[in-house]
Amino acid sequence: MHIEKNVCDNLIGTLMNIDGKSKDNEFVRIFFKNRNVKPYFWLQRHSDNEFIMPLAPYYMTGVGKESFLHVLANIRFPDGYGSNISRCVNLKSKKLMNLKSHDNYILMQDIIPIALKSSQASTVIDLADDLTSFFKSLCAKEIDPNYLDALQSKIIEVLCRMEIEFLPSLFTIMVHLLIHLVKEVKLSGLVHYRWMYPIERYLVHLKTFVRNRGQPEGSIAEGYILEETITFCSRYLEGVETLFNRPRRNNDDNENAPSYLFNASGRPVGEVKLINLNHKSKIQIHCYVLTCWHS
């Protein structure tokens, strides 16, 4: 979980050249000049006592950043799939801020290749797509053991291609740990059942019990006992909304479904809008379902 978060932070911070998050610096540029490699990265003399760093080929331009952030600001997820990432997008300063671990997980596995295509960052789209595919395969609920060796070869190739395109400073210890993740799956089993997400979310729930910051352990113990007592008593209450009789957040019953949804299962997420698709859009959706949905 934390490896994926750090890889996502390094990648986005470097591509967008965000101050404090970009792994590009003057020391790396000097290193290239001393080794006499990649002259397009060398520092250029601007005046007698001032040097400037030329932009890397993979940097997003101002228009590219706007397109990238515009995709993130307008994207919508199914209920419960991810948080509202648009709250982390600052279009004015062209930055991503306050991303949680699960937000990075969603970005790294599904969104980054799509958003990069909109920003026309053509030099790294294939790399980001392969990196996304690796994480998605590694974190699946089912993995064919015979496929793990191919997955190991794939991440080695991706890291080698990244070393060609990016600066050495991008490869922190978290990025290097990618090469060991497949072996960890072989030894410990599926990643899906070793997530830290449930534990961290439960720890956040326990933190809400703290009322006296001088005695946090006692506050958590009292809050936990109170919650258990209320939950036990609520089993015997009638005519009162409790944890056991309240409607589920994702209620798939069709009894209260609007008439325009006919007999569709599930419920709409957000505001419902009825649109009429033209013939071309219908053909595109049909081809997508046949070719991509079951692949």
Phi, psi and omega in degrees: 000310182288330176297314180297321179297314182292322177297318179295318178297316180297317184292310182292317179299324180283317180296322181269356179055051181278130180299132180087342180243339178289141180268008178271135178205173184292328182295323179291321179296320177295323178300317179297319181293321179294328178273354178059046178229154177048068184298339179289351175264351186294151175294140180249135181287122179264323175210191184298320184242021184222134177238150177239151178264118176296148182292138178289155182298334184268359179295144175278139174281177179300318178292322179297320178296318179298317179294318179298312181288330179296322177296315181292327182286336185250003182283147180230137181249157170300154183300124179089353181283320181200169179278180180276093184292338180299336177291341180266359183262126176246098182290334182291311179267358178057056181222160170250128186226150172059040175284134176274171181300318181289331175296317177296324177299314179294316180297316186291329186262342186224323196261323189303313180300321180293315181293325178292326177295324178289332180272356179061035175276070192293336185288337185236006181298315181296321178296314179296324179294317179292322179294320177296317179298323179296312180296321182293321178290322183291325185264011180291158179287337178227133179227131175285120180304330180288345182270349186294322179296320177294324178293323177296316178296324181294315182291328175297316179295319180297317179295323177295319178292325177293324178294332177287320186275318190261170177283153180298333182293343177292333189270077174285178182299327180293323178290321179293333180292347179302328184289345181260355187291323180294319177297324178296322177296321179297324184274324190248351180098191186297141177293327186303330182263009177236022179295151172268352184302310180299321181294315181294323179293323178290325177295323175296321178296320179293329179296332180291345178281346185286120175246329178247105183293343176284336180228068184295324182296316178295321178297318180294319180296314179295318179296321179294317179296318179298317180296318179296321180294314180296320179297319179295315181292328183293345178291339186250010180264142177236144179077009180234136179288122180232182180297336187264344181240359180287151179297144178290154180297317176253087183268114184266009178288144184263003186294320183259018181288142178299155184296328184285351177268357181053237183252027181293138178279157181083183179226153181290148177259121182080198182286136181272129178233130178265126180232156177251119181275140175280175185297321181296317180295321178297319179295319181295317179295319180298316179295322180296316181297319183287324188262328190248325189299320184260007181281000000 
